[in-house]
Amino acid sequence: MARGGINKALVQKARQAILARGENPSIDAVRVELGNTGSKTTIHRYLKELEDAERGRNTAAIPLSEQLANLVGQLADQLKEDAQAAVAQEREQLARERLDYQNQTRLAESRIQQLESQCSGLTEQLQAIQQALQQEQQQRQQSEVENARLVQANRDQDARLQDRDSQIRSLEEKHQHARDALEHYRLASKEQREQEQRRHESQVQQLQLELRQLQQTVIIKQDELTQLNRDNARLLAEARQLQKEQHAQQQLLAQKTQALETAKSALTGVERANETLEQRCRTLQEEVSRLGEASVIQAQQAQGLQERLIEAAAQLKLLGAPLAHVANDPAH
């Protein structure tokens, strides 16, 4: 199908203009005359129709030798034009395939850059998660150390409370001994009993004062122990929360690692596709080389055929001369 408004009349006009300049009206020449428009196949078809029509008009007036020479020239031109048209089509096909390959290569390179960017982002996220996990582990170790210290302090406090209890029991025993001694002294002597009683009362008051002080100290230590127990419970709760957060971070790290493996697999697939495209390009280049060699061979064959036709035309001329002589001789 003609493109850009090309028709047989325009091709005929361009052909006549080229012949008027004394040039060969080949497909390329006619296409240039038409302003580089129109399909070469359509131009070739119109030229063939015009040449067939012209040969039909001139067949009766042209001698056989000239007809053969014209036929040979037309066959040679047709072979050459057919070869040129085939090569042009192959070149157009190769150019389209090369353009497709370049587009696919650019897409593959863009995809590779995107994957590399994603891989870099995932690597940075993985490093940040690892740093956060390390910090959490350090905080957990510090919490464990603090918890151990508090437990040891609680144990020390218990030991001190036991010592206080022993001291209280010892004081109670001393108080009991003092009362026994006071009773013994009271029986021995009233005066001595009174003295001992006053001294005993004084000692009792002092011991009661010490006892109240010890009781207050015990109350204070019990309050401290209660606060330590509360702090210990709070630290245990914080340790459990840190364990939960660490577990969540580990799950997130596993997800990021799996995403990184998926990105690496996609990158490997893109590299394989790129290798396939490169192999296709090499195959097309080899095909272009083969077509070029075939075009050279066809040109050589056309040239040989033209030489053979010229020789045949020369032989026909040699054969035609005696025949003409015989035809003009009345004796024969």
DAVEN-V797733 format. One record per run of one state. SS is the DSSP state (a for helix, b for strand, c for the rest). FROM is the first residue (numbers start at 0). LEN is the number of residues. If there is no record, write none. Layout:
SS & FROM & LEN
SS & FROM & LEN
//
This chain:
c & 0 & 7
a & 7 & 13
c & 20 & 6
a & 26 & 7
c & 33 & 6
a & 39 & 19
c & 58 & 5
a & 63 & 125
c & 188 & 1
a & 189 & 139
c & 328 & 4
//
